[in-house]
Amino acid sequence: MYNTRTRRQARNFVLFNIPSLFIYTLFWMLPILLNLIVSFSSWNGVTHISRIKWVLFRNYFNIFTDEMFYRVISHNFALLLINVLFIPTIAFLAALCVEKGMKYKGFFRTALFVPVTLPMLLVAILFRWVYSIDNGMINSFLGFLGLDALQTDFLGNTRTALTAVAFMGVWKSMPFHMTIILAGLQGVPRDLEEAALIDGCSEVQSVWHVTIPVLRPVLTVVYGLVVIDAFRVFDLVFVSTLGGPANSTAVISTYIYNVAFKDMRLGYSTALSTVNVALVLLISVIYFHFSMKSNTGSGDR
């Protein structure tokens, strides 16, 4: 009886997971494998497969002498710095205001989440107007303050374009992370906060000494997602600047796209993609290793 039930449960488990396993293999594992195979070739993506020339590790060696690779990677790290500094901080403060300082919480949660639902093309159009040199919101405000010398075409200036694109990403993705933090805030024990206030802590001290430590696992996830997103960004740059002006906003994903579909060097582009994935995995593993170690250490104390 027990063996029959166990076999039935095992069979149901396998049958239940086969569709998801098939989809995962077909749309995730197989493309990764094909990407890795193509990265050892000089295929242009057009010629017949039988005429592919295999160059083994030459594509990977060429990456380390590719000046453009280092330039676009530096842009990804610049986006990473801006994202890490602004997105979690703004998301945390917004979540704190909604959860503790606003009466109509449901309305403000929905209103603040709107940017996440907007198509990236619409976001690009909106910020093209915000950054425009001709009656754009920022330039008009600078003119109102008498700071005409600071007016510029933010997306058309090589010195400001990357920062302008980065803050588009901050505006677009911040509400998503705010929602994650909001969920975490609802799990903070109220008795701990009340005890801190009774002991003489101010609201700010209560947040610093009670709320943030309890939210540390949630904040670890938020920072991890922000780090990964900085190296996955594509559509934001593609629809806003196409990597311009003068490649000042080009990132690794747009560079991979241009190498594959404009230069027709599919083999080299897949090698770039493999290196990018490896870099993201390395950064993620290091980040989560030290984050978990820190959380464990603070828990032991």
Backbone as numpy.savetxt, mean C-alpha at the origin, in Angstrom:
# Nx Ny Nz CAx CAy CAz Cx Cy Cz
-18.07 -46.62 13.26 -18.91 -45.41 13.26 -18.04 -44.16 13.26
-17.02 -44.19 14.19 -16.13 -43.04 14.29 -15.32 -42.87 13.01
-14.82 -44.00 12.47 -14.01 -43.94 11.25 -14.83 -43.45 10.07
-16.07 -43.88 10.00 -16.95 -43.44 8.91 -17.19 -41.95 8.99
-17.45 -41.46 10.19 -17.69 -40.02 10.36 -16.44 -39.22 10.06
-15.28 -39.74 10.49 -14.02 -39.04 10.23 -13.73 -38.98 8.74
-13.95 -40.09 8.05 -13.73 -40.09 6.59 -14.68 -39.14 5.90
-15.93 -39.08 6.36 -16.90 -38.18 5.76 -16.48 -36.72 5.96
-16.01 -36.41 7.17 -15.56 -35.04 7.45 -14.34 -34.69 6.61
-13.42 -35.65 6.48 -12.22 -35.41 5.66 -12.60 -35.20 4.20
-13.53 -36.02 3.71 -13.98 -35.88 2.32 -14.66 -34.53 2.09
-15.52 -34.13 3.02 -16.20 -32.84 2.89 -15.21 -31.68 2.94
-14.20 -31.83 3.79 -13.18 -30.78 3.89 -12.44 -30.63 2.57
-12.05 -31.76 1.97 -11.33 -31.73 0.70 -12.20 -31.16 -0.40
-13.45 -31.63 -0.50 -14.36 -31.16 -1.54 -14.65 -29.67 -1.39
-14.75 -29.24 -0.14 -15.05 -27.83 0.12 -13.88 -26.93 -0.30
-12.64 -27.43 -0.15 -11.46 -26.60 -0.41 -10.92 -26.73 -1.83
-11.37 -27.75 -2.57 -10.87 -27.92 -3.93 -11.13 -26.69 -4.81
-12.34 -26.10 -4.83 -12.56 -24.92 -5.70 -11.63 -23.76 -5.37
-11.49 -23.44 -4.09 -10.62 -22.32 -3.72 -9.16 -22.65 -4.02
-8.76 -23.89 -3.82 -7.39 -24.30 -4.11 -7.12 -24.24 -5.62
-8.12 -24.62 -6.42 -7.98 -24.56 -7.87 -7.83 -23.10 -8.33
-8.67 -22.23 -7.81 -8.61 -20.81 -8.19 -7.29 -20.20 -7.74
-6.85 -20.54 -6.52 -5.58 -20.02 -6.00 -4.41 -20.47 -6.88
-4.43 -21.73 -7.29 -3.36 -22.25 -8.12 -3.37 -21.63 -9.51
-4.57 -21.51 -10.09 -4.71 -21.02 -11.46 -4.36 -19.54 -11.58
-4.81 -18.72 -10.62 -4.66 -17.28 -10.76 -3.55 -16.69 -9.87
-2.86 -17.53 -9.09 -1.82 -17.01 -8.23 -0.51 -17.80 -8.41
-0.54 -19.08 -8.10 0.69 -19.86 -8.15 1.19 -20.06 -9.58
0.30 -20.37 -10.51 0.71 -20.60 -11.90 1.31 -19.34 -12.54
0.67 -18.16 -12.40 1.30 -16.95 -12.96 2.68 -16.67 -12.35
2.84 -16.92 -11.04 4.15 -16.70 -10.42 5.19 -17.63 -11.03
4.80 -18.88 -11.22 5.72 -19.85 -11.81 6.08 -19.48 -13.25
5.08 -19.09 -14.04 5.34 -18.68 -15.43 6.20 -17.42 -15.47
5.93 -16.49 -14.55 6.72 -15.27 -14.46 8.20 -15.60 -14.21
8.43 -16.54 -13.29 9.80 -16.93 -12.97 10.48 -17.59 -14.16
9.75 -18.43 -14.89 10.32 -19.12 -16.05 10.68 -18.11 -17.14
9.76 -17.18 -17.43 9.99 -16.20 -18.49 11.15 -15.27 -18.13
11.39 -15.05 -16.84 12.46 -14.13 -16.42 13.84 -14.64 -16.82
13.97 -15.92 -17.18 15.25 -16.47 -17.61 15.40 -16.43 -19.13
14.52 -15.69 -19.80 14.55 -15.63 -21.26 14.66 -14.19 -21.74
14.82 -14.04 -23.04 14.83 -12.71 -23.66 13.57 -12.53 -24.51
12.49 -13.20 -24.13 11.25 -13.18 -24.90 10.68 -11.78 -24.94
10.15 -11.40 -26.12 9.54 -10.09 -26.27 8.03 -10.12 -26.12
7.47 -11.31 -25.86 6.04 -11.43 -25.66 5.25 -11.60 -26.93
5.91 -11.54 -28.10 5.22 -11.61 -29.39 5.64 -12.85 -30.18
6.93 -13.13 -30.22 7.41 -14.25 -31.02 6.88 -15.58 -30.46
6.88 -16.59 -31.31 6.37 -17.90 -30.90 7.23 -18.47 -29.77
6.56 -19.21 -28.90 7.24 -19.77 -27.74 8.43 -20.63 -28.13
8.32 -21.31 -29.26 9.40 -22.21 -29.69 10.67 -21.43 -30.05
10.57 -20.13 -30.27 11.72 -19.32 -30.66 12.29 -18.52 -29.49
11.85 -18.83 -28.28 12.36 -18.13 -27.10 13.85 -18.44 -26.92
14.62 -17.41 -26.63 16.03 -17.56 -26.33 16.22 -17.48 -24.80
16.92 -18.46 -24.26 17.13 -18.52 -22.82 18.46 -17.87 -22.47
18.38 -16.91 -21.54 19.59 -16.17 -21.16 19.96 -16.42 -19.70
19.25 -17.35 -19.07 19.48 -17.72 -17.68 19.44 -16.48 -16.76
20.52 -16.15 -16.06 20.49 -15.10 -15.04 20.90 -13.73 -15.58
21.03 -13.60 -16.90 21.50 -12.34 -17.46 20.56 -11.19 -17.13
19.24 -11.45 -17.18 18.29 -10.38 -16.86 18.48 -9.88 -15.43
18.74 -10.79 -14.51 18.93 -10.41 -13.11 20.24 -9.64 -12.93
21.29 -10.04 -13.66 22.55 -9.31 -13.58 22.38 -7.89 -14.15
21.57 -7.76 -15.20 21.36 -6.44 -15.81 20.63 -5.48 -14.88
19.80 -6.03 -13.99 19.06 -5.17 -13.06 20.02 -4.36 -12.20
21.10 -4.98 -11.77 22.02 -4.32 -10.84 22.87 -3.25 -11.52
22.83 -3.17 -12.85 23.52 -2.10 -13.57 22.54 -1.16 -14.24
21.26 -1.31 -13.92 20.20 -0.50 -14.51 19.96 0.73 -13.64
20.39 1.90 -14.10 20.23 3.13 -13.32 18.77 3.47 -13.09
17.93 3.16 -14.08 16.51 3.47 -13.95 15.88 2.64 -12.83
16.33 1.41 -12.65 15.82 0.57 -11.58 16.06 1.23 -10.22
17.26 1.73 -10.00 17.58 2.37 -8.72 16.77 3.65 -8.53
16.51 4.33 -9.63 15.74 5.58 -9.53 14.29 5.29 -9.13
13.67 4.34 -9.80 12.26 4.07 -9.49 12.10 3.44 -8.11
13.07 2.61 -7.70 13.01 2.03 -6.36 13.13 3.13 -5.31
13.97 4.14 -5.57 14.09 5.25 -4.62 12.76 5.99 -4.50
11.99 6.05 -5.60 10.66 6.69 -5.53 9.71 5.86 -4.67
9.81 4.53 -4.78 8.98 3.66 -3.92 9.32 3.87 -2.44
10.59 4.00 -2.14 10.98 4.24 -0.75 10.54 5.62 -0.27
10.53 6.59 -1.17 10.01 7.92 -0.81 8.52 7.84 -0.49
7.78 7.10 -1.32 6.35 6.89 -1.04 6.17 6.15 0.28
7.03 5.17 0.53 6.96 4.42 1.78 7.13 5.35 2.98
8.09 6.24 2.91 8.34 7.17 4.01 7.13 8.06 4.26
6.58 8.63 3.21 5.42 9.51 3.36 4.22 8.73 3.88
3.99 7.54 3.35 2.86 6.71 3.80 2.98 6.35 5.27
4.17 5.93 5.69 4.37 5.52 7.08 4.20 6.70 8.03
4.66 7.86 7.61 4.56 9.04 8.48 3.14 9.56 8.61
2.35 9.48 7.53 1.07 10.18 7.53 -0.15 9.26 7.64
-0.19 8.15 6.90 -1.42 7.36 6.85 -1.81 6.80 8.21
-0.95 6.06 8.94 -1.39 5.52 10.23 -1.72 6.61 11.25
-0.94 7.70 11.23 -1.19 8.78 12.20 -2.53 9.44 11.96
-2.80 9.82 10.70 -4.08 10.46 10.39 -5.23 9.49 10.60
-5.03 8.23 10.21 -6.08 7.22 10.38 -6.40 7.01 11.86
-5.38 6.99 12.69 -5.60 6.81 14.14 -6.33 7.99 14.73
-5.91 9.21 14.40 -6.56 10.41 14.94 -8.00 10.51 14.46
-8.24 10.18 13.18 -9.61 10.22 12.64 -10.48 9.19 13.33
-9.95 7.97 13.51 -10.71 6.92 14.20 -11.01 7.32 15.64
-10.05 7.94 16.30 -10.23 8.37 17.69 -11.31 9.44 17.77
-11.31 10.38 16.83 -12.32 11.44 16.82 -13.71 10.86 16.58
-13.81 9.94 15.63 -15.11 9.36 15.32 -15.64 8.54 16.49
-14.76 7.75 17.11 -15.20 6.84 18.16 -15.50 7.55 19.48
-14.74 8.59 19.78 -14.86 9.21 21.10 -15.41 10.63 21.09
-15.30 11.31 19.96 -15.64 12.73 19.98 -16.81 13.14 19.11
-17.45 12.22 18.43 -18.54 12.58 17.53 -19.83 11.88 17.92
-20.92 12.58 17.74 -22.22 12.06 18.15 -22.77 11.07 17.13
-22.76 11.44 15.87 -23.34 10.60 14.82 -22.23 9.75 14.19
-21.82 8.72 14.90 -20.67 7.91 14.48 -20.91 7.22 13.15
-22.08 6.66 12.96 -22.37 5.94 11.73 -22.25 6.82 10.51
-22.75 8.05 10.61 -22.68 8.98 9.48 -21.23 9.31 9.14
-20.45 9.64 10.15 -19.06 10.05 9.90 -18.21 8.87 9.42
-18.48 7.67 9.91 -17.76 6.50 9.39 -18.00 6.34 7.91
-19.26 6.49 7.51 -19.61 6.34 6.09 -19.02 7.46 5.26
-19.13 8.70 5.76 -18.65 9.85 5.02 -17.14 9.80 4.82
-16.41 9.43 5.86 -14.96 9.37 5.77 -14.47 8.20 4.92
-15.32 7.19 4.74 -14.93 6.01 3.96 -15.12 6.23 2.45
-15.79 7.31 2.07 -16.12 7.55 0.66 -14.90 7.51 -0.26
-13.75 8.13 0.10 -12.60 8.10 -0.83 -12.18 6.70 -1.24
-12.34 5.72 -0.36 -11.94 4.35 -0.69 -12.79 3.80 -1.82
-14.04 4.20 -1.89 -14.97 3.67 -2.88 -14.84 4.33 -4.25
-14.14 5.46 -4.32 -14.04 6.19 -5.59 -13.06 5.51 -6.53
-13.38 5.43 -7.82 -12.42 4.88 -8.79 -11.17 5.75 -8.85
-10.03 5.11 -9.09 -8.78 5.85 -9.11 -8.76 6.92 -10.19
-9.44 6.68 -11.31 -9.48 7.67 -12.38 -10.19 8.93 -11.89
-11.27 8.77 -11.14 -11.99 9.92 -10.60 -11.13 10.67 -9.59
-10.38 9.94 -8.80 -9.47 10.57 -7.83 -8.42 11.40 -8.56
-7.88 10.85 -9.66 -6.87 11.57 -10.44 -7.45 12.85 -11.03
-8.66 12.78 -11.55 -9.31 13.97 -12.11 -9.53 15.02 -11.02
-9.98 14.57 -9.86 -10.22 15.49 -8.74 -8.94 16.20 -8.34
-7.84 15.44 -8.19 -6.60 16.05 -7.73 -5.89 16.83 -8.82
-6.17 16.54 -10.07 -5.64 17.39 -11.13 -6.20 18.80 -11.00
-7.47 18.88 -10.57 -8.07 20.19 -10.33 -7.49 20.81 -9.04
-7.33 20.01 -8.00 -6.80 20.52 -6.73 -5.39 21.08 -6.92
-4.56 20.38 -7.72 -3.17 20.77 -7.91 -2.96 21.72 -9.08
-3.99 22.01 -9.86 -3.84 22.77 -11.09 -3.25 24.16 -10.83
-2.42 24.62 -11.75 -1.85 25.96 -11.66 -2.89 27.01 -12.00
-3.92 26.61 -12.78 -4.97 27.53 -13.19 -6.19 27.36 -12.29
-6.31 28.22 -11.28 -7.46 28.22 -10.36 -7.60 26.92 -9.57
-6.52 26.19 -9.40 -6.56 25.01 -8.54 -6.76 25.40 -7.09
-7.30 24.50 -6.29 -7.62 24.82 -4.90 -6.39 25.27 -4.11
-5.30 24.52 -4.21 -4.11 24.85 -3.43 -3.49 26.16 -3.90
-3.36 26.33 -5.21 -2.76 27.56 -5.73 -3.63 28.77 -5.46
-4.94 28.60 -5.50 -5.84 29.71 -5.18 -5.69 30.11 -3.71
-5.55 29.10 -2.85 -5.38 29.38 -1.42 -4.05 30.09 -1.16
-2.99 29.63 -1.85 -1.69 30.29 -1.70 -1.75 31.74 -2.19
-2.49 31.97 -3.29 -2.66 33.33 -3.77 -3.43 34.18 -2.80
-4.44 33.61 -2.16 -5.23 34.33 -1.16 -4.36 34.75 0.03
-3.38 33.89 0.38 -2.49 34.21 1.50 -1.33 35.12 1.09
-1.26 35.44 -0.21 -0.18 36.29 -0.69 1.12 35.53 -0.92
1.03 34.21 -1.03 2.23 33.38 -1.24 2.32 32.97 -2.70
2.26 33.94 -3.59 2.28 33.66 -5.03 3.56 32.94 -5.45
4.66 33.20 -4.73 5.94 32.59 -5.10 5.92 31.07 -4.94
5.00 30.56 -4.13 4.91 29.12 -3.89 3.96 28.43 -4.87
3.27 29.19 -5.69 2.33 28.59 -6.64 3.09 27.85 -7.74
2.61 26.68 -8.08 3.25 25.87 -9.13 2.27 24.82 -9.62
2.60 24.19 -10.72 1.84 23.05 -11.22 2.38 21.81 -10.50
1.73 21.43 -9.41 2.29 20.43 -8.52 2.54 19.09 -9.21
1.67 18.70 -10.13 1.87 17.43 -10.84 2.77 17.57 -12.06
3.03 18.81 -12.48 3.87 19.04 -13.65 5.26 19.50 -13.31
5.54 19.67 -12.02 6.85 20.12 -11.57 7.63 18.91 -11.05
8.82 18.70 -11.57 9.59 17.51 -11.18 9.96 17.52 -9.70
9.99 18.69 -9.07 10.36 18.77 -7.66 9.20 18.46 -6.73
7.98 18.62 -7.23 6.81 18.44 -6.36 5.91 17.28 -6.77
6.12 16.71 -7.95 5.17 15.74 -8.51 5.06 14.49 -7.63
6.19 13.94 -7.19 6.14 12.70 -6.41 5.44 12.92 -5.07
5.72 14.03 -4.42 5.05 14.34 -3.15 3.56 14.53 -3.37
3.19 15.21 -4.47 1.77 15.42 -4.77 1.06 14.09 -5.00
1.69 13.19 -5.73 1.10 11.87 -5.96 0.99 11.10 -4.65
2.01 11.22 -3.80 2.00 10.50 -2.52 0.81 10.93 -1.67
0.52 12.21 -1.64 -0.60 12.68 -0.81 -1.96 12.35 -1.43
-1.99 12.13 -2.73 -3.19 11.56 -3.33 -3.45 10.18 -2.75
-2.37 9.39 -2.65 -2.49 8.05 -2.07 -2.88 8.09 -0.61
-2.35 9.05 0.12 -2.71 9.19 1.54 -4.20 9.45 1.67
-4.72 10.37 0.87 -6.16 10.71 0.93 -7.02 9.52 0.53
-6.57 8.76 -0.45 -7.36 7.64 -0.97 -7.40 6.45 -0.02
-6.26 6.13 0.60 -6.19 4.89 1.38 -6.35 5.08 2.89
-6.22 6.31 3.38 -6.34 6.54 4.82 -7.64 6.02 5.41
-8.81 6.25 4.78 -10.07 5.78 5.39 -10.12 4.27 5.57
-9.49 3.51 4.69 -9.47 2.05 4.84 -8.77 1.66 6.14
-7.61 2.26 6.38 -6.87 1.97 7.61 -7.58 2.53 8.84
-8.28 3.64 8.66 -9.08 4.18 9.75 -10.15 3.18 10.19
-10.75 2.50 9.22 -11.78 1.50 9.53 -11.20 0.35 10.34
-9.98 -0.08 9.99 -9.33 -1.15 10.75 -9.08 -0.71 12.19
-8.60 0.52 12.35 -8.33 1.03 13.69 -9.63 1.23 14.47
-10.68 1.66 13.79 -11.99 1.79 14.45 -12.46 0.47 15.03
-12.27 -0.60 14.27 -12.64 -1.93 14.77 -11.83 -2.28 16.00
-10.54 -1.90 15.98 -9.71 -2.16 17.14 -10.11 -1.34 18.35
-10.49 -0.09 18.13 -10.90 0.78 19.23 -12.13 0.25 19.96
-13.01 -0.40 19.22 -14.22 -0.94 19.84 -13.90 -2.12 20.75
-12.68 -2.66 20.63 -12.28 -3.76 21.49 -11.45 -3.34 22.69
-11.20 -2.03 22.81 -10.44 -1.53 23.97 -11.33 -1.56 25.20
-10.94 -2.24 26.27 -11.78 -2.32 27.48 -12.05 -0.95 28.08
-13.31 -0.63 28.26 -13.67 0.67 28.81 -13.21 0.81 30.26
-13.18 -0.31 31.00 -12.80 -0.22 32.41 -11.34 0.21 32.57
-10.47 -0.14 31.60 -9.08 0.30 31.66 -8.98 1.81 31.48
-9.74 2.33 30.52 -9.72 3.78 30.28 -10.29 4.52 31.47
-11.39 4.01 32.04 -11.99 4.67 33.20 -11.05 4.62 34.39
-10.36 3.50 34.57 -9.41 3.38 35.67 -8.27 4.38 35.53
-7.79 4.57 34.28 -6.72 5.55 34.04 -7.19 6.96 34.37
-8.43 7.29 34.01 -8.96 8.63 34.30 -9.14 8.82 35.80
-9.59 7.78 36.49 -9.76 7.87 37.95 -8.41 8.07 38.64
-7.35 7.45 38.08 -6.02 7.57 38.65 -5.37 8.92 38.37
-6.09 9.78 37.64 -5.58 11.13 37.41 -5.01 11.38 36.04
-5.10 10.40 35.13 -4.61 10.61 33.77 -5.54 11.54 33.00
-4.95 12.36 32.15 -5.76 13.15 31.24 -6.22 12.28 30.08
-7.07 12.83 29.21 -7.53 12.07 28.04 -6.37 11.67 27.14
-5.44 12.61 26.96 -4.28 12.33 26.11 -3.41 11.24 26.73
-3.18 11.32 28.03 -2.38 10.31 28.71 -3.06 8.94 28.68
-4.38 8.94 28.79 -5.13 7.69 28.73 -4.96 7.02 27.35
-5.02 7.84 26.31 -4.83 7.32 24.96 -3.42 6.76 24.80
-2.43 7.50 25.31 -1.04 7.10 25.14 -0.69 5.84 25.94
-1.18 5.77 27.17 -0.77 4.68 28.06 -1.72 3.48 28.05
-2.95 3.67 27.57 -3.93 2.58 27.59 -4.34 2.18 26.18
-4.86 3.15 25.41 -5.43 2.84 24.10 -4.39 2.32 23.12
-3.29 3.05 22.99 -2.27 2.66 22.01 -1.64 1.30 22.34
-1.26 1.02 23.60 -0.73 -0.32 23.89 -1.70 -1.45 23.57
-3.00 -1.25 23.85 -3.99 -2.28 23.54 -4.13 -2.45 22.02
-3.98 -1.34 21.29 -4.13 -1.37 19.83 -2.86 -1.79 19.10
-1.80 -2.09 19.82 -0.52 -2.37 19.17 -0.62 -3.47 18.10
-1.29 -4.59 18.33 -1.40 -5.60 17.26 -2.13 -5.07 16.03
-3.16 -4.24 16.24 -3.89 -3.65 15.11 -3.00 -2.68 14.35
-2.27 -1.85 15.08 -1.38 -0.88 14.45 -0.24 -1.59 13.70
0.18 -2.73 14.21 1.20 -3.52 13.51 0.71 -3.94 12.13
-0.53 -4.38 12.06 -1.13 -4.77 10.78 -1.25 -3.56 9.86
-1.69 -2.43 10.40 -1.87 -1.21 9.60 -0.54 -0.78 9.00
0.49 -0.71 9.82 1.81 -0.31 9.31 2.32 -1.32 8.28
2.07 -2.61 8.51 2.49 -3.62 7.55 1.82 -3.44 6.19
0.52 -3.17 6.19 -0.20 -2.94 4.94 0.30 -1.69 4.23
0.62 -0.66 5.00 1.14 0.59 4.41 2.48 0.33 3.75
3.34 -0.45 4.39 4.65 -0.76 3.83 4.50 -1.53 2.52
3.64 -2.53 2.52 3.45 -3.35 1.32 2.84 -2.52 0.19
1.87 -1.66 0.52 1.21 -0.85 -0.51 2.18 0.09 -1.22
3.22 0.53 -0.53 4.17 1.45 -1.14 4.92 0.81 -2.31
5.01 -0.52 -2.31 5.70 -1.22 -3.40 4.72 -1.87 -4.38
3.42 -1.76 -4.08 2.41 -2.31 -4.99 1.73 -1.21 -5.80
2.04 0.03 -5.51 1.34 1.14 -6.15 1.57 1.12 -7.66
0.49 1.25 -8.41 0.58 1.32 -9.88 -0.48 2.27 -10.43
-1.75 1.95 -10.15 -2.83 2.72 -10.77 -2.79 4.19 -10.37
-2.38 4.49 -9.14 -2.31 5.88 -8.69 -1.38 6.70 -9.56
-0.19 6.15 -9.84 0.79 6.85 -10.67 0.36 6.81 -12.14
-0.16 5.68 -12.58 -0.48 5.51 -13.99 -1.56 6.48 -14.45
-2.61 6.66 -13.65 -3.72 7.51 -14.09 -3.49 8.99 -13.80
-2.51 9.30 -12.95 -2.29 10.71 -12.59 -1.17 11.36 -13.40
-0.05 10.65 -13.55 1.10 11.26 -14.21 1.76 10.38 -15.27
1.39 9.12 -15.34 2.05 8.15 -16.24 3.55 8.04 -15.94
3.92 8.39 -14.72 5.33 8.32 -14.36 6.10 9.60 -14.59
5.48 10.58 -15.23 6.15 11.85 -15.51 5.95 12.84 -14.38
6.44 14.05 -14.57 7.26 14.51 -15.71 8.72 14.05 -15.57
9.29 13.67 -16.70 10.69 13.24 -16.77 10.98 12.10 -15.80
10.01 11.16 -15.70 10.15 9.97 -14.83 10.29 10.32 -13.35
9.87 11.51 -12.95 10.03 11.92 -11.55 9.04 11.23 -10.62
8.00 10.60 -11.17 7.04 9.86 -10.34 7.00 8.38 -10.70
7.89 7.95 -11.60 7.90 6.55 -12.01 8.27 5.66 -10.82
7.55 4.56 -10.66 7.82 3.60 -9.59 8.10 2.25 -10.25
8.45 1.27 -9.44 8.88 -0.01 -9.99 7.78 -0.66 -10.83
6.52 -0.55 -10.42 5.45 -1.20 -11.17 5.21 -0.53 -12.53
5.29 0.80 -12.59 5.12 1.47 -13.89 6.33 1.22 -14.78
7.49 1.09 -14.18 8.70 0.76 -14.96 8.57 -0.63 -15.55
8.09 -1.58 -14.76 7.86 -2.95 -15.26 6.88 -2.92 -16.42
5.81 -2.15 -16.29 4.80 -2.04 -17.34 5.42 -1.48 -18.63
6.19 -0.42 -18.51 6.79 0.21 -19.69 7.80 -0.72 -20.36
8.60 -1.42 -19.56 9.58 -2.34 -20.13 8.88 -3.47 -20.87
7.77 -3.95 -20.33 7.06 -5.09 -20.93 6.29 -4.70 -22.18
5.52 -3.62 -22.10 4.56 -3.32 -23.17 4.96 -2.17 -24.09
5.97 -1.41 -23.71 6.47 -0.37 -24.61 7.81 -0.77 -25.23
8.71 -1.28 -24.40 10.01 -1.73 -24.91 9.95 -3.16 -25.44
8.85 -3.87 -25.13 8.67 -5.26 -25.57 9.81 -6.15 -25.09
10.19 -5.98 -23.83 11.24 -6.81 -23.20 10.57 -7.57 -22.05
9.77 -8.53 -22.40 8.98 -9.24 -21.39 9.87 -10.03 -20.44
10.95 -10.61 -20.96 11.84 -11.37 -20.10 12.45 -10.51 -19.01
12.92 -9.33 -19.39 13.53 -8.43 -18.41 12.48 -7.89 -17.44
11.28 -7.60 -17.93 10.24 -7.07 -17.06 9.81 -8.10 -16.01
9.77 -9.38 -16.38 9.41 -10.41 -15.40 10.52 -10.59 -14.37
11.77 -10.38 -14.77 12.87 -10.41 -13.81 12.73 -9.25 -12.82
12.39 -8.07 -13.32 12.13 -6.92 -12.44 10.99 -7.22 -11.48
9.95 -7.84 -12.00 8.80 -8.19 -11.16 9.18 -9.17 -10.06
10.00 -10.16 -10.41 10.45 -11.14 -9.42 11.28 -10.48 -8.33
12.16 -9.57 -8.71 12.98 -8.85 -7.73 12.09 -7.98 -6.84
11.08 -7.37 -7.43 10.17 -6.54 -6.64 9.42 -7.37 -5.61
8.91 -8.54 -6.04 8.21 -9.42 -5.10 9.14 -9.87 -3.98
10.37 -10.23 -4.35 11.34 -10.67 -3.34 11.65 -9.55 -2.36
11.76 -8.33 -2.88 12.04 -7.18 -2.01 10.90 -6.93 -1.03
9.66 -6.99 -1.53 8.49 -6.81 -0.67 8.43 -7.89 0.40
8.68 -9.12 0.00 8.67 -10.23 0.97 9.74 -10.04 2.04
10.93 -9.61 1.61 12.02 -9.41 2.55 11.67 -8.31 3.55
11.18 -7.19 3.05 10.82 -6.08 3.94 9.69 -6.49 4.88
8.70 -7.22 4.35 7.57 -7.66 5.17 8.01 -8.61 6.27
8.87 -9.57 5.91 9.35 -10.54 6.91 10.13 -9.83 8.00
11.03 -8.92 7.61 11.82 -8.19 8.61 10.91 -7.35 9.50
9.96 -6.65 8.88 9.07 -5.78 9.64 8.24 -6.59 10.65
7.59 -7.66 10.17 6.73 -8.43 11.07 7.54 -9.19 12.12
8.77 -9.57 11.78 9.63 -10.24 12.76 9.90 -9.31 13.95
10.34 -8.09 13.64 10.65 -7.16 14.72 9.39 -6.66 15.42
8.27 -6.56 14.68 7.01 -6.13 15.29 6.51 -7.17 16.28
6.53 -8.43 15.87 6.08 -9.49 16.76 7.02 -9.63 17.97
8.31 -9.46 17.73 9.27 -9.52 18.81 9.02 -8.40 19.82
8.72 -7.19 19.28 8.42 -6.05 20.15 7.14 -6.28 20.93
6.11 -6.81 20.25 4.84 -7.08 20.94 4.99 -8.12 22.03
5.78 -9.16 21.75 6.02 -10.21 22.73 6.77 -9.67 23.93
7.77 -8.83 23.62 8.56 -8.24 24.70 7.75 -7.34 25.59
6.86 -6.53 24.99 6.02 -5.63 25.77 4.99 -6.43 26.56
4.54 -7.57 25.99 3.58 -8.40 26.71 4.21 -9.06 27.92
5.51 -9.44 27.80 6.21 -10.07 28.92 6.40 -9.11 30.08
6.62 -7.84 29.71 6.78 -6.84 30.76 5.47 -6.56 31.47
